[in-house]
């Protein structure tokens, strides 16, 4: 647990485990604590860095930069930790941070996992049509209804409550999030030509980023892959942690980020869905 001073603001971060470095960037409804189902597993074989975006969790945003400060904050954190190259895992809002950082500093990215997100990417007409419809249909929903699948909430009321409690520590939410990741969004084709592998993961029941839109974008990204989770909404990392973690671990090894040991995989013969 540590604090990095950036101007008049403080960026909270944690470092767990040893090995090749992974950085997890949370979404709008989360903060560093939302990754508890990932950190406990990944830190067995990798160095895992979690942090609070400015205005979330234990981080401040007195400067009022919002998303406009996210990429600079991430760079400052990596510089502070003296990490030349990392694997980036960005979920939803954090996907925009990871995508934009990767496009600006590709030499510092070993692999990029985009979870439940198209933030920071240019949308062609077909994708924009799908996303505009989704944005309109979800605009008035509560944060919990937006980010967790209906099946998951019904079957896991305690987990849904935990998600809401973790979110309650954020000063920023969808009503007051400001700024933009960058002046120009990243073209999908460009993202796939930057020299690192890209993995999209998504829930098939995601109402914020419909799977049809993510499939279309992934097809435009050279050197990319996609993993889909059925019976899963917008928060695959939270709703399907075993499958999410195993997919990430396999991707990391494909990207030649070798774990310190092999104990992190579930070794499941298959996943059983309700």
C-alpha positions in Angstrom: 0.0 0.0 0.0 1.6 3.3 -1.1 0.9 6.8 -2.3 2.5 8.6 -5.2 2.2 12.4 -5.1 1.3 13.9 -8.5 1.1 17.6 -8.3 -1.4 18.4 -5.6 -3.0 15.0 -5.9 -2.3 11.5 -4.5 -2.4 8.3 -6.5 -3.0 5.2 -4.4 -1.4 1.9 -5.5 -0.5 -1.6 -4.3 2.2 -4.1 -5.4 1.7 -7.8 -4.8 3.9 -10.7 -5.7 7.0 -11.0 -7.8 7.8 -11.8 -11.4 6.8 -10.2 -14.7 4.7 -7.0 -14.0 1.0 -6.8 -14.6 -1.0 -3.6 -14.2 -4.7 -3.8 -13.6 -6.8 -0.7 -14.4 -10.3 -0.7 -12.9 -13.6 0.5 -14.3 -16.0 3.2 -13.3 -17.7 1.2 -10.6 -14.5 -0.1 -9.1 -11.2 0.8 -7.5 -8.1 -1.2 -6.5 -10.2 -3.4 -4.2 -12.5 -4.7 -7.0 -9.6 -6.9 -8.2 -9.5 -9.1 -5.1 -10.5 -12.2 -7.1 -7.5 -11.6 -9.5 -4.8 -10.4 -7.2 -4.9 -13.4 -4.9 -4.4 -15.7 -7.9 -2.1 -13.7 -10.2 0.3 -12.7 -7.5 1.4 -16.3 -7.0 3.4 -16.1 -10.2 3.5 -12.4 -11.3 4.1 -9.0 -9.9 0.6 -7.4 -9.7 0.1 -3.7 -9.5 -3.3 -2.3 -8.8 -4.2 1.4 -8.4 -7.0 3.8 -7.9 -7.7 6.2 -10.9 -7.7 9.8 -9.7 -11.1 10.5 -8.0 -11.6 6.8 -7.2 -10.9 4.9 -4.0 -8.0 6.4 -2.1 -6.8 8.6 -4.9 -7.6 12.3 -5.1 -8.4 14.6 -8.1 -8.1 18.1 -6.7 -7.0 19.2 -10.2 -10.3 18.1 -11.6 -8.7 16.3 -14.6 -10.8 13.1 -14.6 -10.0 11.0 -17.6 -7.7 13.6 -19.0 -5.2 12.7 -16.3 -5.4 8.9 -16.4 -2.7 8.2 -18.9 -0.2 10.6 -17.4 -0.9 9.1 -14.0 -0.3 5.6 -15.3 3.0 6.7 -16.8 4.0 8.4 -13.6 3.3 5.3 -11.7 5.3 3.1 -14.0 8.2 5.6 -13.9 8.0 5.6 -10.1 8.1 1.8 -9.9 10.9 1.8 -12.5 9.0 -0.6 -14.8 10.1 -0.3 -18.4 7.5 -2.7 -19.8 4.3 -4.2 -18.4 1.2 -6.2 -19.4 -1.8 -3.9 -19.1 -5.2 -5.2 -18.1 -8.0 -2.6 -18.5 -11.6 -3.1 -17.6 -14.3 -0.9 -19.0 -13.2 2.7 -18.1 -9.7 1.3 -17.3 -9.7 -0.2 -20.8 -9.7 3.4 -22.1 -6.7 4.1 -19.9 -4.8 1.0 -21.1 -5.7 1.5 -24.8 -4.7 5.1 -24.8 -1.5 4.5 -22.9 -0.6 1.6 -25.2 -1.0 3.8 -28.3 1.1 6.6 -26.8 3.8 4.4 -25.3 3.8 1.1 -27.2 7.4 0.4 -26.2 6.3 0.0 -22.6 3.6 -2.5 -23.3 4.3 -6.3 -23.4 0.6 -7.3 -23.8 -2.8 -5.7 -23.7 -6.0 -7.2 -22.4 -9.1 -5.2 -23.0 -11.9 -6.3 -20.8 -15.5 -5.4 -21.5 -14.5 -2.2 -23.2 -14.1 -0.2 -26.4 -13.3 3.1 -24.6 -10.6 5.1 -26.4 -11.2 3.4 -29.7 -12.6 4.9 -32.8 -16.0 3.5 -33.8 -16.9 3.0 -37.5 -20.5 3.5 -38.6 -21.6 0.0 -37.9 -20.1 -0.1 -34.4 -21.3 3.4 -33.6 -24.9 2.4 -34.5 -24.8 -0.5 -32.0 -23.1 1.5 -29.3 -25.4 4.6 -29.7 -28.4 2.3 -29.1 -26.7 0.7 -26.1 -25.8 4.1 -24.6 -29.3 5.4 -25.0 -30.9 2.2 -23.5 -28.5 2.2 -20.4 -28.3 5.9 -19.7 -30.9 5.8 -16.9 -29.9 2.5 -15.3 -28.3 2.4 -11.9 -24.6 1.6 -11.8 -25.2 -2.0 -10.5 -27.8 -2.7 -13.2 -25.3 -1.5 -15.8 -22.3 -3.5 -14.7 -23.6 -6.8 -13.5 -25.6 -9.3 -15.5 -29.2 -10.0 -14.5 -28.5 -13.7 -14.0 -25.5 -13.0 -11.8 -27.3 -10.5 -9.5 -30.2 -12.9 -9.0 -28.0 -15.9 -8.2 -25.4 -13.9 -6.2 -27.0 -11.2 -4.1 -24.1 -11.1 -1.6 -21.6 -10.5 -4.4 -23.7 -7.9 -5.9 -23.9 -6.1 -2.6 -20.1 -6.3 -2.2 -19.7 -4.7 -5.7 -22.0 -1.8 -4.6 -20.1 -1.4 -1.3 -16.7 -1.2 -3.0 -18.1 1.4 -5.4 -19.4 3.5 -2.5 -15.8 4.6 -1.7 -15.5 6.4 -5.0 -15.9 10.2 -5.2 -16.4 9.9 -8.9 -19.3 8.1 -10.7 -21.0 8.3 -14.1 -22.7 11.5 -13.2 -19.5 13.5 -12.5 -16.7 11.8 -14.5 -15.0 14.5 -16.5 -12.2 14.8 -19.1 -11.3 12.6 -22.0 -8.5 10.0 -22.5 -6.9 11.9 -25.5 -7.8 14.4 -28.1 -7.8 11.7 -30.8 -9.2 8.2 -30.3 -7.2 5.2 -31.4 -8.0 3.4 -34.7 -8.5 -0.3 -34.1 -6.1 -1.1 -37.1 -3.4 1.1 -35.5 -3.8 -0.6 -32.1 -3.0 -4.0 -33.7 0.2 -2.7 -35.4 2.0 -1.5 -32.3 4.0 -4.6 -31.6 2.2 -6.4 -28.8 -0.6 -9.0 -28.7 -4.1 -7.8 -27.8 -6.8 -9.9 -26.1 -10.5 -8.8 -25.9 -12.6 -10.5 -23.3 -16.3 -9.8 -23.0 -19.6 -11.1 -21.5 -22.2 -12.2 -24.1 -24.9 -10.5 -22.0 -23.1 -7.1 -21.6 -25.6 -4.3 -22.1 -23.0 -1.5 -22.0 -20.7 -2.9 -24.7 -22.8 -5.4 -26.7 -20.8 -8.4 -27.8 -21.7 -7.7 -31.4 -19.8 -4.4 -31.2 -16.8 -5.9 -29.6 -16.6 -8.7 -32.2 -16.7 -6.1 -35.0 -13.9 -4.1 -33.4 -11.8 -7.1 -32.6 -11.9 -8.2 -36.3 -10.3 -4.8 -37.2 -7.4 -5.3 -34.8 -4.5 -7.3 -36.3 -2.7 -9.7 -33.9 -5.7 -9.8 -31.6 -7.9 -12.5 -30.0 -11.2 -12.6 -28.3 -12.6 -14.7 -25.5 -16.3 -14.6 -24.7 -18.1 -15.7 -21.5 -21.7 -16.9 -21.7 -24.2 -16.0 -19.0 -22.1 -13.0 -18.2 -22.7 -9.3 -18.2 -20.3 -6.3 -18.2 -18.0 -7.4 -15.4 -16.5 -10.7 -16.6 -13.6 -10.4 -14.1 -16.2 -10.2 -11.2 -18.8 -12.6 -12.5 -16.6 -15.3 -14.0 -13.3 -14.9 -12.1 -11.9 -18.4 -12.7 -12.5 -18.3 -16.5 -11.2 -14.7 -16.6 -8.1 -15.5 -14.7 -7.3 -18.6 -16.7 -7.9 -16.7 -20.0 -5.5 -14.0 -18.8 -2.9 -16.4 -17.7 -2.9 -18.3 -21.0 -2.7 -15.0 -22.9 0.3 -13.9 -20.8 2.2 -17.1 -21.5 1.4 -16.8 -25.2 2.9 -13.3 -24.9 6.0 -14.9 -23.4 5.4 -13.5 -20.0 6.4 -16.6 -18.1 5.0 -17.2 -14.6 7.3 -18.0 -11.7 5.4 -21.2 -11.3 2.4 -23.0 -12.8 0.2 -23.1 -9.7 -1.9 -20.2 -10.8 -4.0 -22.0 -13.4 -7.2 -23.7 -12.2 -6.5 -26.7 -14.4 -10.2 -27.1 -14.8 -11.3 -29.7 -17.4 -14.1 -27.4 -18.4 -16.3 -24.7 -17.0 -19.8 -25.4 -15.8 -22.4 -22.7 -16.4 -25.8 -22.6 -14.7 
